[in-house]
Amino acid sequence: MSQSDPPAAIKRLGQNFLIDPNIVRKIVASAALCSNDSVLEIGPGRGILTEALCQTAGRVTAIEVDPRLHAYLSERQTKFPHLTLILDDAMTFPLETLPSGTVVVANLPYYISTPLLFRLLKHRDRFPRMVLMLQNEVADRLVAKPGTPDYGLLSVMAQYAADITKVFKVSANCFRPRPNVGSAVVLLQAKQRRELSPKEEPAFTALVKAAFAHRRKTLVNSLKDEGYDQTLWAETLESCGLSPTVRAEVISISQFIELSRRIAP
């Protein structure tokens, strides 16, 4: 392959390369970067966003899992000042090695966007701000409110950790190859103050996961199926002013927090 030939997209890696420079400008503007910022980009692809980030931020770390794209970008290193290019999997890369205060700006690979989101949020003390391109339906779940069809586990866990804004939608025509789904860019700003202590958070996480494990069931029955004491839960719901037939999708984050505190050992 000559230096002028960019690698073709690999479908199993969810590769849809952004080609619209206007969308790139809007993403970088949403990140509100300055010259002393450190940035993490996941899946730089052919480098259209990487180049813009390098022109704006002081340091850019780009993690690429595809050796062909890593080689392609390495050949063009002169176009990317301040870039550290890493051949690795973002799901296993040691994020704790990045500087505290790093801003994440990425067009996430859609096939692993949700587990990647959970991993990034777990390290939110290191990443105060994230600007992410996601499937539109994932973006809708991130900002969904209780009682709406999109509200679920991702909504609760992400909104517990961060203030989230759906910034703008992105047409499928802005990518090559053209994906079958629409996209959107979201801004996540990690909450400075945590409602629960690190000791309390595991019980909260376990409760929310169990609550949404069986969406068609009432909360009590879903929790019973996940090993929680049914009698205890009926009493706990009543003490919080909730109906014994309530379902997880109508319970607010603050109510989940209160419920997890009530049943904590």
C-alpha positions in Angstrom: 0.0 0.0 0.0 1.4 3.4 -0.9 1.4 6.3 1.5 -1.6 7.9 -0.3 -3.9 4.9 0.1 -6.0 4.9 3.3 -7.0 1.5 4.6 -10.5 0.2 3.8 -13.0 0.0 6.6 -13.4 -3.3 8.4 -17.1 -4.0 9.2 -16.5 -6.2 12.2 -14.6 -3.4 13.9 -17.5 -1.0 13.3 -15.4 1.3 11.2 -17.3 4.2 9.7 -14.9 7.0 9.0 -16.0 10.6 9.5 -15.5 12.7 6.4 -17.3 16.0 7.1 -14.9 18.7 8.2 -17.8 20.8 9.5 -18.8 18.1 11.9 -15.1 17.9 13.0 -15.1 21.6 13.8 -18.4 21.3 15.8 -17.0 18.4 17.8 -13.8 20.3 18.6 -15.8 23.4 19.5 -18.0 21.3 21.8 -14.9 20.1 23.7 -13.9 23.7 24.4 -10.2 22.8 24.3 -7.3 25.1 25.0 -3.6 24.8 24.2 -2.6 23.2 27.5 -5.3 20.4 27.5 -4.5 16.7 27.2 -6.9 14.8 25.0 -7.7 11.1 24.7 -9.1 10.0 21.3 -10.4 6.4 20.9 -10.4 5.0 17.4 -8.7 7.8 15.4 -9.4 6.0 12.2 -7.9 7.9 9.2 -7.1 10.9 11.4 -9.6 13.7 10.3 -10.5 14.4 14.0 -7.0 13.7 15.2 -5.5 16.4 13.1 -8.0 19.0 14.3 -7.4 17.9 18.0 -3.6 18.2 17.5 -4.0 21.8 16.2 -6.0 22.7 19.3 -4.8 20.8 22.3 -1.4 20.6 23.9 -1.2 16.8 23.9 -3.3 14.1 22.1 -3.2 10.4 22.9 -4.9 8.3 20.3 -5.6 4.6 20.8 -6.2 2.6 17.7 -6.8 -1.2 17.7 -6.4 -1.7 13.9 -2.7 -2.2 13.0 -3.3 -0.9 9.4 -4.7 2.4 10.6 -2.0 2.7 13.3 0.6 2.3 10.5 -1.2 4.7 8.2 -1.3 7.4 10.9 2.3 6.7 11.9 3.4 7.4 8.3 1.8 10.8 8.6 3.1 11.7 12.0 4.4 15.0 10.7 0.8 16.1 10.2 0.0 15.4 13.9 2.0 17.6 16.3 1.7 16.6 20.0 0.3 13.1 19.1 1.1 9.9 21.0 -0.2 7.1 18.8 -0.9 3.8 20.6 -1.7 0.4 19.1 -4.0 -1.1 21.7 -7.6 -2.0 22.7 -9.3 0.9 24.5 -11.2 -1.7 26.6 -8.0 -3.0 28.2 -5.6 0.0 27.8 -4.5 1.3 31.3 -6.5 4.5 31.4 -4.9 5.4 34.8 -1.6 6.1 33.0 -3.2 9.2 31.4 -2.9 12.6 33.0 -5.7 13.6 35.4 -7.9 16.2 33.8 -7.6 14.6 30.3 -10.5 15.5 28.0 -12.0 12.6 26.0 -13.0 13.4 22.4 -13.9 10.4 20.2 -16.0 8.9 17.6 -16.6 5.7 19.5 -16.7 2.4 17.6 -20.5 1.7 17.8 -20.2 -2.1 18.4 -18.5 -1.5 21.8 -19.8 2.1 22.6 -21.8 1.1 25.7 -19.1 -1.0 27.5 -16.6 1.7 26.6 -18.8 4.4 28.1 -19.1 2.4 31.3 -15.3 2.1 31.4 -14.8 5.8 30.8 -17.3 6.7 33.5 -15.6 4.4 36.0 -12.5 6.6 35.5 -14.4 9.9 35.6 -12.2 11.4 38.2 -9.5 11.4 35.5 -11.8 12.6 32.7 -13.7 15.8 33.7 -15.2 16.2 30.2 -16.1 13.8 27.4 -17.3 14.7 23.9 -18.4 11.5 22.2 -20.0 10.6 18.9 -22.4 7.7 19.4 -25.4 6.0 17.8 -28.3 8.3 18.1 -30.3 5.7 20.1 -27.5 5.4 22.6 -27.4 9.2 23.0 -31.1 9.2 23.6 -30.7 6.6 26.3 -28.0 8.7 27.9 -30.3 11.7 28.4 -33.6 9.8 28.9 -35.8 10.8 31.8 -37.8 8.4 34.1 -41.0 7.1 32.6 -39.8 7.3 29.0 -39.1 4.3 26.8 -35.4 5.0 26.5 -34.8 5.2 30.3 -32.8 2.3 31.6 -29.6 1.1 33.2 -27.4 3.3 31.0 -29.5 6.4 31.7 -29.3 5.9 35.5 -25.6 5.0 35.7 -24.4 7.7 33.3 -26.6 10.5 34.8 -25.5 9.5 38.3 -21.9 10.1 37.2 -22.2 13.0 34.9 -24.3 15.9 33.6 -25.1 15.0 30.0 -26.1 17.1 27.0 -27.1 15.8 23.6 -25.3 18.5 21.6 -26.2 17.8 17.9 -27.2 15.0 15.6 -25.0 13.8 12.8 -26.3 12.5 9.4 -25.2 9.1 8.2 -24.0 10.9 5.0 -21.1 12.3 7.0 -19.4 8.9 7.1 -17.8 6.5 4.7 -18.9 3.8 4.5 -22.4 5.1 5.4 -23.7 3.5 8.6 -27.2 2.2 8.8 -28.0 4.3 11.9 -28.0 8.0 12.7 -25.4 9.4 15.1 -25.2 12.1 17.7 -22.6 14.0 19.7 -23.0 14.1 23.5 -21.2 16.1 26.1 -20.6 14.5 29.5 -19.3 16.6 32.4 -18.3 14.5 35.4 -20.1 15.5 38.6 -17.7 17.1 41.1 -19.8 16.0 44.0 -20.8 12.4 44.5 -24.1 11.5 46.1 -22.8 8.2 47.4 -19.4 7.4 49.0 -17.1 4.9 47.2 -18.1 2.4 49.9 -21.8 2.9 49.0 -21.6 2.9 45.2 -21.2 -0.9 44.7 -24.6 -1.5 46.4 -26.2 1.2 44.2 -24.7 -0.2 41.0 -25.8 -3.8 41.9 -29.3 -2.5 42.7 -29.8 -0.6 39.4 -28.5 -3.5 37.4 -30.9 -5.9 39.1 -33.8 -3.5 38.8 -33.4 -3.4 35.0 -32.5 -7.0 34.5 -36.2 -7.9 33.8 -37.8 -4.9 32.3 -41.3 -6.3 32.0 -41.5 -7.2 35.6 -42.3 -5.1 38.6 -39.3 -3.9 40.6 -40.0 -6.3 43.5 -40.2 -9.3 41.1 -37.2 -8.3 39.1 -35.1 -7.9 42.3 -36.5 -11.2 43.6 -35.2 -13.0 40.5 -31.8 -11.4 41.1 -31.6 -12.8 44.7 -33.0 -9.9 46.7 -35.4 -10.5 49.6 -39.0 -9.9 48.4 -40.5 -9.1 51.8 -37.8 -6.7 52.7 -38.2 -4.9 49.4 -41.9 -4.5 49.6 -41.4 -2.8 53.0 -38.6 -0.7 51.7 -40.6 0.6 48.7 -43.5 1.4 51.1 -41.2 3.4 53.4 -40.0 5.4 50.4 -43.6 6.1 49.3 -43.4 3.8 46.2 -46.1 1.4 45.1 -45.3 -2.3 45.5 -46.1 -2.7 41.7 -43.7 0.0 40.6 -41.4 -0.7 37.7 -37.7 0.3 37.4 -38.3 2.6 34.4 -40.2 5.1 36.5 -37.8 5.4 39.4 -35.6 8.5 39.5 -31.9 8.4 40.2 -32.5 10.1 43.6 -35.0 7.4 44.4 -32.5 4.6 43.4 -29.9 6.3 45.7 -32.4 6.4 48.6 -33.4 2.7 48.0 -29.8 1.6 47.9 -29.1 3.4 51.2 -32.1 1.8 52.9 -31.0 -1.7 52.1 -27.2 -1.2 52.6 -25.8 -3.5 55.3 
